[in-house]
Amino acid sequence: MEDRNVLPVIPMQKFRKLRVKIDRKLYRLRNLVERCFNKLKNARRVATRYDKTAESFLGFIDVTSIRLWLRHLST
């Protein structure tokens, strides 16, 4: 990872002898993005990509994102 200038984001397992420091803020952001993608993929139409054109696919992602956002606001 050092040769390619890659920053570790996922924490190492506790039993590893060689520990690498991670950026906790970057890990939280990565986790947030992964959870968002997981929720988007719960919409079957997004996961299987029924839409033929990129415009209609991105439009449905927008609609699904708005639904998730409204659901989040109502809780």
N, CA, C and O atoms as CSV, one atom per row, in Angstrom:
chain,resi,resn,atom,element,x,y,z
A,1,MET,N,N,0.827,-1.188,0.000
A,1,MET,CA,C,0.000,0.000,0.000
A,1,MET,C,C,0.868,1.247,0.000
A,1,MET,O,O,0.517,2.248,-0.624
A,2,GLU,N,N,1.987,1.194,0.688
A,2,GLU,CA,C,2.862,2.357,0.744
A,2,GLU,C,C,3.443,2.685,-0.627
A,2,GLU,O,O,3.617,3.855,-0.967
A,3,ASP,N,N,3.745,1.649,-1.419
A,3,ASP,CA,C,4.306,1.878,-2.751
A,3,ASP,C,C,3.332,2.604,-3.663
A,3,ASP,O,O,3.746,3.374,-4.530
A,4,ARG,N,N,2.034,2.362,-3.473
A,4,ARG,CA,C,1.015,2.976,-4.324
A,4,ARG,C,C,0.374,4.192,-3.672
A,4,ARG,O,O,-0.591,4.733,-4.211
A,5,ASN,N,N,0.881,4.634,-2.531
A,5,ASN,CA,C,0.355,5.803,-1.799
A,5,ASN,C,C,-1.132,5.656,-1.477
A,5,ASN,O,O,-1.916,6.584,-1.673
A,6,VAL,N,N,-1.506,4.477,-0.980
A,6,VAL,CA,C,-2.879,4.195,-0.604
A,6,VAL,C,C,-3.006,4.335,0.900
A,6,VAL,O,O,-2.200,3.791,1.654
A,7,LEU,N,N,-4.032,5.073,1.335
A,7,LEU,CA,C,-4.284,5.220,2.769
A,7,LEU,C,C,-5.194,4.097,3.244
A,7,LEU,O,O,-6.232,3.857,2.627
A,8,PRO,N,N,-4.838,3.402,4.322
A,8,PRO,CA,C,-5.742,2.370,4.847
A,8,PRO,C,C,-6.979,3.020,5.466
A,8,PRO,O,O,-6.878,4.001,6.203
A,9,VAL,N,N,-8.129,2.465,5.160
A,9,VAL,CA,C,-9.378,3.027,5.663
A,9,VAL,C,C,-10.081,2.047,6.586
A,9,VAL,O,O,-10.717,2.460,7.556
A,10,ILE,N,N,-9.977,0.767,6.303
A,10,ILE,CA,C,-10.651,-0.245,7.116
A,10,ILE,C,C,-9.710,-0.652,8.251
A,10,ILE,O,O,-8.545,-0.961,7.999
A,11,PRO,N,N,-10.192,-0.658,9.494
A,11,PRO,CA,C,-9.332,-1.050,10.614
A,11,PRO,C,C,-8.873,-2.498,10.477
A,11,PRO,O,O,-9.582,-3.352,9.945
A,12,MET,N,N,-7.681,-2.741,10.968
A,12,MET,CA,C,-7.128,-4.093,10.920
A,12,MET,C,C,-7.773,-4.944,12.016
A,12,MET,O,O,-8.325,-4.423,12.985
A,13,GLN,N,N,-7.689,-6.240,11.841
A,13,GLN,CA,C,-8.235,-7.132,12.851
A,13,GLN,C,C,-7.348,-7.088,14.091
A,13,GLN,O,O,-6.150,-6.819,14.000
A,14,LYS,N,N,-7.940,-7.350,15.236
A,14,LYS,CA,C,-7.232,-7.191,16.508
A,14,LYS,C,C,-6.083,-8.172,16.691
A,14,LYS,O,O,-5.128,-7.869,17.406
A,15,PHE,N,N,-6.153,-9.333,16.063
A,15,PHE,CA,C,-5.107,-10.323,16.279
A,15,PHE,C,C,-3.862,-10.074,15.430
A,15,PHE,O,O,-2.864,-10.778,15.586
A,16,ARG,N,N,-3.899,-9.081,14.531
A,16,ARG,CA,C,-2.725,-8.788,13.710
A,16,ARG,C,C,-1.620,-8.169,14.556
A,16,ARG,O,O,-1.888,-7.301,15.387
A,17,LYS,N,N,-0.403,-8.602,14.356
A,17,LYS,CA,C,0.722,-8.064,15.124
A,17,LYS,C,C,1.137,-6.698,14.622
A,17,LYS,O,O,1.439,-5.806,15.415
A,18,LEU,N,N,1.154,-6.528,13.302
A,18,LEU,CA,C,1.527,-5.250,12.713
A,18,LEU,C,C,0.267,-4.402,12.562
A,18,LEU,O,O,-0.613,-4.725,11.763
A,19,ARG,N,N,0.184,-3.335,13.317
A,19,ARG,CA,C,-0.997,-2.472,13.303
A,19,ARG,C,C,-0.710,-1.230,12.465
A,19,ARG,O,O,0.368,-0.647,12.577
A,20,VAL,N,N,-1.641,-0.827,11.644
A,20,VAL,CA,C,-1.516,0.358,10.811
A,20,VAL,C,C,-2.574,1.353,11.271
A,20,VAL,O,O,-3.739,0.994,11.437
A,21,LYS,N,N,-2.169,2.595,11.475
A,21,LYS,CA,C,-3.133,3.607,11.900
A,21,LYS,C,C,-4.066,3.953,10.743
A,21,LYS,O,O,-3.675,3.941,9.576
A,22,ILE,N,N,-5.295,4.257,11.098
A,22,ILE,CA,C,-6.279,4.643,10.090
A,22,ILE,C,C,-6.863,5.992,10.474
A,22,ILE,O,O,-6.765,6.429,11.621
A,23,ASP,N,N,-7.461,6.630,9.507
A,23,ASP,CA,C,-8.144,7.895,9.736
A,23,ASP,C,C,-9.600,7.586,10.069
A,23,ASP,O,O,-10.353,7.150,9.198
A,24,ARG,N,N,-10.001,7.804,11.305
A,24,ARG,CA,C,-11.357,7.455,11.747
A,24,ARG,C,C,-12.436,8.249,11.014
A,24,ARG,O,O,-13.502,7.711,10.717
A,25,LYS,N,N,-12.172,9.522,10.719
A,25,LYS,CA,C,-13.160,10.336,10.002
A,25,LYS,C,C,-13.387,9.797,8.600
A,25,LYS,O,O,-14.523,9.729,8.130
A,26,LEU,N,N,-12.303,9.412,7.933
A,26,LEU,CA,C,-12.413,8.845,6.595
A,26,LEU,C,C,-13.152,7.505,6.637
A,26,LEU,O,O,-13.920,7.190,5.728
A,27,TYR,N,N,-12.921,6.720,7.689
A,27,TYR,CA,C,-13.614,5.437,7.837
A,27,TYR,C,C,-15.113,5.657,8.041
A,27,TYR,O,O,-15.926,4.922,7.480
A,28,ARG,N,N,-15.483,6.650,8.829
A,28,ARG,CA,C,-16.911,6.945,9.033
A,28,ARG,C,C,-17.577,7.354,7.723
A,28,ARG,O,O,-18.696,6.930,7.435
A,29,LEU,N,N,-16.892,8.178,6.929
A,29,LEU,CA,C,-17.455,8.594,5.645
A,29,LEU,C,C,-17.596,7.407,4.694
A,29,LEU,O,O,-18.600,7.286,3.993
A,30,ARG,N,N,-16.598,6.539,4.670
A,30,ARG,CA,C,-16.651,5.355,3.817
A,30,ARG,C,C,-17.807,4.457,4.232
A,30,ARG,O,O,-18.525,3.930,3.382
A,31,ASN,N,N,-17.986,4.284,5.525
A,31,ASN,CA,C,-19.081,3.470,6.035
A,31,ASN,C,C,-20.426,4.081,5.649
A,31,ASN,O,O,-21.350,3.355,5.282
A,32,LEU,N,N,-20.546,5.394,5.727
A,32,LEU,CA,C,-21.784,6.081,5.362
A,32,LEU,C,C,-22.118,5.858,3.890
A,32,LEU,O,O,-23.271,5.600,3.544
A,33,VAL,N,N,-21.120,5.956,3.033
A,33,VAL,CA,C,-21.331,5.746,1.600
A,33,VAL,C,C,-21.713,4.300,1.316
A,33,VAL,O,O,-22.606,4.047,0.506
A,34,GLU,N,N,-21.056,3.351,1.965
A,34,GLU,CA,C,-21.387,1.942,1.747
A,34,GLU,C,C,-22.807,1.626,2.201
A,34,GLU,O,O,-23.513,0.866,1.537
A,35,ARG,N,N,-23.231,2.195,3.317
A,35,ARG,CA,C,-24.603,1.960,3.777
A,35,ARG,C,C,-25.613,2.574,2.822
A,35,ARG,O,O,-26.686,2.012,2.603
A,36,CYS,N,N,-25.274,3.729,2.253
A,36,CYS,CA,C,-26.168,4.366,1.280
A,36,CYS,C,C,-26.329,3.485,0.043
A,36,CYS,O,O,-27.445,3.287,-0.438
A,37,PHE,N,N,-25.209,2.953,-0.477
A,37,PHE,CA,C,-25.295,2.064,-1.632
A,37,PHE,C,C,-26.100,0.813,-1.301
A,37,PHE,O,O,-26.859,0.328,-2.141
A,38,ASN,N,N,-25.947,0.290,-0.100
A,38,ASN,CA,C,-26.703,-0.891,0.298
A,38,ASN,C,C,-28.194,-0.596,0.306
A,38,ASN,O,O,-28.991,-1.416,-0.150
A,39,LYS,N,N,-28.577,0.561,0.816
A,39,LYS,CA,C,-29.998,0.919,0.829
A,39,LYS,C,C,-30.520,1.152,-0.575
A,39,LYS,O,O,-31.663,0.809,-0.877
A,40,LEU,N,N,-29.693,1.735,-1.441
A,40,LEU,CA,C,-30.123,1.918,-2.826
A,40,LEU,C,C,-30.314,0.583,-3.529
A,40,LEU,O,O,-31.229,0.436,-4.339
A,41,LYS,N,N,-29.468,-0.385,-3.231
A,41,LYS,CA,C,-29.567,-1.686,-3.881
A,41,LYS,C,C,-30.752,-2.494,-3.371
A,41,LYS,O,O,-31.136,-3.486,-3.991
A,42,ASN,N,N,-31.338,-2.080,-2.241
A,42,ASN,CA,C,-32.546,-2.755,-1.776
A,42,ASN,C,C,-33.708,-2.509,-2.724
A,42,ASN,O,O,-34.646,-3.304,-2.778
A,43,ALA,N,N,-33.654,-1.414,-3.472
A,43,ALA,CA,C,-34.648,-1.194,-4.518
A,43,ALA,C,C,-34.301,-2.136,-5.666
A,43,ALA,O,O,-33.250,-1.995,-6.291
A,44,ARG,N,N,-35.155,-3.067,-5.937
A,44,ARG,CA,C,-34.831,-4.123,-6.899
A,44,ARG,C,C,-34.513,-3.571,-8.279
A,44,ARG,O,O,-33.666,-4.108,-8.992
A,45,ARG,N,N,-35.195,-2.499,-8.647
A,45,ARG,CA,C,-34.986,-1.921,-9.972
A,45,ARG,C,C,-33.577,-1.360,-10.123
A,45,ARG,O,O,-33.005,-1.398,-11.213
A,46,VAL,N,N,-33.014,-0.838,-9.030
A,46,VAL,CA,C,-31.646,-0.326,-9.076
A,46,VAL,C,C,-30.660,-1.483,-9.088
A,46,VAL,O,O,-29.682,-1.453,-9.834
A,47,ALA,N,N,-30.903,-2.492,-8.282
A,47,ALA,CA,C,-29.966,-3.613,-8.166
A,47,ALA,C,C,-29.867,-4.404,-9.462
A,47,ALA,O,O,-28.779,-4.845,-9.834
A,48,THR,N,N,-30.993,-4.591,-10.158
A,48,THR,CA,C,-30.974,-5.403,-11.373
A,48,THR,C,C,-30.829,-4.573,-12.637
A,48,THR,O,O,-30.612,-5.117,-13.720
A,49,ARG,N,N,-30.947,-3.274,-12.504
A,49,ARG,CA,C,-30.802,-2.317,-13.602
A,49,ARG,C,C,-31.690,-2.676,-14.788
A,49,ARG,O,O,-31.216,-3.043,-15.863
A,50,TYR,N,N,-32.996,-2.556,-14.552
A,50,TYR,CA,C,-33.968,-2.830,-15.608
A,50,TYR,C,C,-33.945,-1.760,-16.693
A,50,TYR,O,O,-34.258,-2.045,-17.849
A,51,ASP,N,N,-33.579,-0.538,-16.335
A,51,ASP,CA,C,-33.634,0.567,-17.287
A,51,ASP,C,C,-32.541,0.427,-18.337
A,51,ASP,O,O,-31.415,0.033,-18.032
A,52,LYS,N,N,-32.885,0.750,-19.561
A,52,LYS,CA,C,-31.933,0.593,-20.667
A,52,LYS,C,C,-30.999,1.796,-20.793
A,52,LYS,O,O,-29.812,1.632,-21.075
A,53,THR,N,N,-31.522,2.991,-20.589
A,53,THR,CA,C,-30.693,4.183,-20.799
A,53,THR,C,C,-30.124,4.682,-19.479
A,53,THR,O,O,-30.691,4.453,-18.410
A,54,ALA,N,N,-28.998,5.366,-19.576
A,54,ALA,CA,C,-28.348,5.900,-18.382
A,54,ALA,C,C,-29.213,6.977,-17.730
A,54,ALA,O,O,-29.234,7.103,-16.506
A,55,GLU,N,N,-29.924,7.751,-18.547
A,55,GLU,CA,C,-30.764,8.825,-17.995
A,55,GLU,C,C,-31.883,8.270,-17.132
A,55,GLU,O,O,-32.132,8.775,-16.037
A,56,SER,N,N,-32.561,7.235,-17.613
A,56,SER,CA,C,-33.661,6.682,-16.820
A,56,SER,C,C,-33.133,5.965,-15.576
A,56,SER,O,O,-33.776,5.997,-14.527
A,57,PHE,N,N,-31.971,5.321,-15.682
A,57,PHE,CA,C,-31.369,4.663,-14.520
A,57,PHE,C,C,-31.000,5.690,-13.452
A,57,PHE,O,O,-31.303,5.499,-12.275
A,58,LEU,N,N,-30.343,6.785,-13.863
A,58,LEU,CA,C,-29.979,7.836,-12.902
A,58,LEU,C,C,-31.216,8.519,-12.333
A,58,LEU,O,O,-31.225,8.928,-11.172
A,59,GLY,N,N,-32.256,8.644,-13.145
A,59,GLY,CA,C,-33.509,9.207,-12.648
A,59,GLY,C,C,-34.112,8.349,-11.556
A,59,GLY,O,O,-34.603,8.868,-10.554
A,60,PHE,N,N,-34.079,7.030,-11.745
A,60,PHE,CA,C,-34.625,6.152,-10.708
A,60,PHE,C,C,-33.758,6.163,-9.461
A,60,PHE,O,O,-34.276,6.045,-8.350
A,61,ILE,N,N,-32.441,6.304,-9.624
A,61,ILE,CA,C,-31.575,6.446,-8.452
A,61,ILE,C,C,-31.934,7.716,-7.697
A,61,ILE,O,O,-31.943,7.723,-6.466
A,62,ASP,N,N,-32.231,8.796,-8.425
A,62,ASP,CA,C,-32.656,10.047,-7.783
A,62,ASP,C,C,-33.956,9.848,-7.006
A,62,ASP,O,O,-34.085,10.291,-5.864
A,63,VAL,N,N,-34.911,9.179,-7.637
A,63,VAL,CA,C,-36.199,8.941,-6.973
A,63,VAL,C,C,-36.005,8.092,-5.722
A,63,VAL,O,O,-36.582,8.389,-4.676
A,64,THR,N,N,-35.205,7.049,-5.822
A,64,THR,CA,C,-34.949,6.181,-4.676
A,64,THR,C,C,-34.217,6.938,-3.572
A,64,THR,O,O,-34.512,6.753,-2.391
A,65,SER,N,N,-33.271,7.784,-3.948
A,65,SER,CA,C,-32.546,8.581,-2.951
A,65,SER,C,C,-33.489,9.535,-2.225
A,65,SER,O,O,-33.388,9.709,-1.011
A,66,ILE,N,N,-34.393,10.144,-2.960
A,66,ILE,CA,C,-35.362,11.058,-2.332
A,66,ILE,C,C,-36.265,10.283,-1.376
A,66,ILE,O,O,-36.561,10.759,-0.280
A,67,ARG,N,N,-36.704,9.088,-1.785
A,67,ARG,CA,C,-37.522,8.261,-0.886
A,67,ARG,C,C,-36.781,7.935,0.405
A,67,ARG,O,O,-37.350,8.017,1.493
A,68,LEU,N,N,-35.493,7.560,0.276
A,68,LEU,CA,C,-34.695,7.257,1.468
A,68,LEU,C,C,-34.525,8.487,2.346
A,68,LEU,O,O,-34.602,8.396,3.571
A,69,TRP,N,N,-34.295,9.630,1.724
A,69,TRP,CA,C,-34.110,10.866,2.462
A,69,TRP,C,C,-35.390,11.244,3.215
A,69,TRP,O,O,-35.333,11.633,4.382
A,70,LEU,N,N,-36.541,11.131,2.547
A,70,LEU,CA,C,-37.816,11.448,3.210
A,70,LEU,C,C,-38.095,10.480,4.347
A,70,LEU,O,O,-38.599,10.882,5.396
A,71,ARG,N,N,-37.773,9.215,4.151
A,71,ARG,CA,C,-37.953,8.229,5.214
A,71,ARG,C,C,-37.068,8.571,6.411
A,71,ARG,O,O,-37.479,8.433,7.563
A,72,HIS,N,N,-35.848,9.019,6.119
A,72,HIS,CA,C,-34.918,9.415,7.177
A,72,HIS,C,C,-35.436,10.641,7.938
A,72,HIS,O,O,-35.284,10.730,9.156
A,73,LEU,N,N,-36.041,11.573,7.218
A,73,LEU,CA,C,-36.555,12.780,7.875
A,73,LEU,C,C,-37.763,12.473,8.753
A,73,LEU,O,O,-37.986,13.146,9.759
A,74,SER,N,N,-38.542,11.465,8.379
A,74,SER,CA,C,-39.759,11.166,9.133
A,74,SER,C,C,-39.489,10.412,10.428
A,74,SER,O,O,-40.373,10.324,11.280
A,75,THR,N,N,-38.278,9.863,10.594
A,75,THR,CA,C,-37.975,9.122,11.823
A,75,THR,C,C,-37.418,10.019,12.889
A,75,THR,O,O,-37.110,9.555,13.987
